[in-house]
Amino acid sequence: MDIAHLKAWIGRTETIEDQASAGQMAGLAALLDHVLPPWRPGEVPPLGHWLYFLARARQSEIDADGHPRRGAFLPPVELPRRMWAGSRVAFRTSIEIGAAMTRRSTILDVRAKTGASGEMVFVTVRHEIATAKGTVLTEEQDIVFREAPRSPRTLRAVGETPVPNAQPAVAPGEFVRRVTPDPTQLFRFSALTFNAHRIHYDRDYCKNVEGYPGLVVQGPFTAMLLMDHFLRARPGAEVERFVYRAQRPLYDTAPFDVCLTHTEGGAELRALDPEGEVAMVAQVAAA
């Protein structure tokens, strides 16, 4: 792998315009099974910006995994498996439904690493979203590209060999809700985000090519479920910051739990896989 060539993408930018349509938010509310959503009316809810600025590559530009071919904005990493490993989002002010938006994206870093699952490349992208109010949101997003699986054990962690969970599956005082993922739910989220990554809907590809035991629950969908879990506990909260990190995949083969512990100024959130291991951790800061 020529990491020096990949690092040449650092500093590359991309600008996309979009409008905060109400239709996307209606679809999100339906997916999350809300009659009355717990977010503020007339505004894009926290993390709702992920449903805009969608990659609309022509069909001839789609790669074997369903993503657009790399080498334009994202560097041409040759490792076959791709995951959205985490984000750090700062919400400066609200995005009103109907607002015209501009997103400027910049490649901040490209770095190689070797872990239990073999070679990996981490790409960090900074997004800045602006409306007529000015910059309303900034996000740093981590994307990880990985080798094809060597053994089932390598599927468990995003990065290094996972540390056994020393905490009880559900800690005292946590607010817990069980989620039962299914192919329809995953397909609807992929449709909302115009995401054709085949690991989320093509079971044969998922198992036989990328080596997963079932359809993979989208990382941003799990993060949205955690945010939704927070908003169910604090309807209408003004979220100022959200940070999440994926630790291992979740699949459509069994239910998983989303857990919340209130903190001063926000909450700690976790998604636990069927064995009680932590699949995702997140922190919310809210006014």
N, C-alpha and C positions, 0 to 999 in steps of 0.2 A: 504494500500500500504506500503510495506517494503522499505522505501527510503534508509535505511542503507544498505540493500542488493544490491540495485541498485547502490549505491555509490561505491561498491566494483569494479565496472567496470572502475572507474577513473584510468587512467594510462595504460589501456589496449591499445595495439598497433596492427597495421595490415600493411603489406607491399605488394604492388601490382606493377607489372611491365606491361608496355604497350608500344606501338609505336605510334607516332603522324602521323597516316595515313592520306593521302590526301582525302580519301573517306568520312570521317566524315565531313570534312570542305566543300566538295562539297554538301553534304546533307544539311548542315546548310545554305549555300548560297541559295540553292533551296528553303528551308523552308522560309527564309527571303525575298524571291522574288528578288534576285539580279542577274543581268547578270554579272556585274563586282562588286564584293564585295568591300566595303569601307575600308577593313583592308589591312595590308601590305602583298603583295604576298610572298609566300614561308614560311609564319609563321602561327602558330595557333593564331587566333585573341583573344583579351581579353575575358575571360570567356569560350573560346572554350575548355579549359581543362575539362569542365563538360561532354564532349562527350567521354571521355576516362575513363579508370579504372572502367568499368561498372560492377555492381554486377551480376554475372552469376551463381546464385544459381540453383541447379537442380530443376526440376519441383516438385519433392516430398518435397522440402524444402520451397515451396511458401505458405504463409499464406492466410487467407480468403480475406484480402484486396489487395492481389496481390504482396505485398512486401515479401522479404525473412523473414522467421521466426526470431524473435529477440532472443537474448541470446548468440549469438556467439560474434561478435565484439560489436554490440550495445546491451545495457542492455535489459533484458526481461520486459520492461514496459508493463503492462497489459491494459493500456488505449487504446481504439480502433482507435482513429483518429490521423493521423500523418501529419505534415506540415513542410516544410523547411522554417523557419521563417526569416532567414537572413544570411548574410555572410560579412566578412571583408577580402578582397583579396589584397595582396601586390604583384605586378609584379616586379621582380628584373631584369629580362632580357627575351628575346624572347625564344619561343620554336619553333625550326625549323621543318618544315614538314619532316617526316621521322626519326626524332630523337627518340632514345630509352629513355624511361622515367621510373622513379621509384617514387611511391607515398607512403610515410610513414604517416599513420594516427594514431592519439592518442586521446583517450577520455580525455578531459581536466576537464569536470565538469558535474555533474548530480545534478539537484536541483528540488525540488517540489515547487509548487505555487498554490494558490487558487484564481481564478478570477471570473468574471461574468459568464463564461462558465463552472465553476466547477473546479475540480482538473486538474492540468497540471503538466507535467514533462518536463523540458528543459535539453537537452543533447548538450553540446558544444564539437565539434570535431575539432582538428587542423590537417590540411593536409600540407605536405611539398613535393613538386614535384622537382625532380632533373633530370638533363641530364648530358651529358659529361661536360657541362659548370659548374656544381655544382648546388646548389639550385637556381631554376629559379622562384619559386612562393611559397607563403605561404597563407593559408586561414584558418580562423576560421569560422566554420559553426554552426549555431544554429538550432537544430531540436526540435520541440515541439510535445508532445503527449498529447491528450486531451480526455475528457469524450465524450460519445455519446451525441448528442444534446438534450437539455431539451425543447427548444422552438426555433422558427425561429429567435428570437432576438439574441440568443447566437451564430449564425453563422457569425455575422458581424465582430467580432474582433478576432485577434490571441491571445491577452492577456486580458487586463482588458477591462471594458466597454469603447467603443470608445468615444473620445471627439469630439463634433460636429465641423465640418470644418468651421473655422471662415474666411478662405481665400476665395476669389472668385474662382470659378471652374477653370478658366484660368486667370492667373495673367498677367498684362501688360508686354510685352517683351518676353513672353514665345513662344518657337517654338513648335507647337503642331501637332501631327499626330494621326489620328483615326485608331484604330485597330478593325477589326471585327472578333472575334474568331469563329471557327466552329469546329465540331468534326474531320474533316479531318486534320486540322492544329494541333490540340491537339494530335491526333493519331501519326502524323508524328514526332512530338517532342518526344513523348514517345518511338517511334521506334528508334530514333537517340540515346536516352539515355538508351535504354533497360529497361524502367521503366514500370512495369506492374501494378502500383497502379490503382485500378479500378475506382477511383473517376474521372479519366481523360478520360475514354472511355465507361464505363458501366453505362448508365443512370439509369437503374433500381436500381442497387446497390447504386449508388450515392444518389438518392433521397429516396429510401425506407430503406436503412441500415444506411447511414451516415447523412441523413437529409438535403442534399444540394438541392437548387432549380434547379440546372443544372449541367452540367459537369464543373469541376473546372479547370481553367487555371493554369498550373503548375507554382509555384513560380519562379523556375529558368528560365522558358521560359519568364515570365514577365520581370525578371531582364535582360535577354538577349535582349529583345525588347527595354529596356531602353538603354542598351549599344549600340545596333544597331542604336538607335535614335541619340545618341551622335556621333557615327562614321559617320553617314550620314551628320551630320553638320560639322565634322572635320575629313575627310577621311585620313587614315594613321596615325592618332594621336598615340603617344607613351604613352599608359596608364600606370600610376604608381600605382594607388590605386583605388579600387572600393569598396564601402560599400553600402549595401542595407538592408532594413527592411520591411517585409510584415506587413501590418496593417489590411487588411481584404481581403477575397477572391474575385476573379473575376470569372465570369461564361461565358459559351458560349451562354447565352440567350440574350446578347445585346452588342453593340460596347462599347469600352472604349478608353480613350485618353492617349497617352504618351506625356509628356511635358518636355521641357528643358529650363533652364535659364543659360546662360553662366556666369561663375564667373572667377575671376583671378586665373588662373592655372587649370581650369577644368569646371565643370558644376554641377548644382543641377537638379535632375530629379525626376519626379513624374508620377505615373500611377493613373488616376482618374476613378472611377467606373461610371456607367451611371447616378448616382445621383450627380456627381461632388465631391464625398467624396474621400479622398486619400486612395488608396488601397496599394500603395507601394511608398517608398521614397528611393532615392539613391544619392550618391555623387561620382563624378569622379574627380580624380586628374591626370593631364596629362602634359607631358613636352611640 
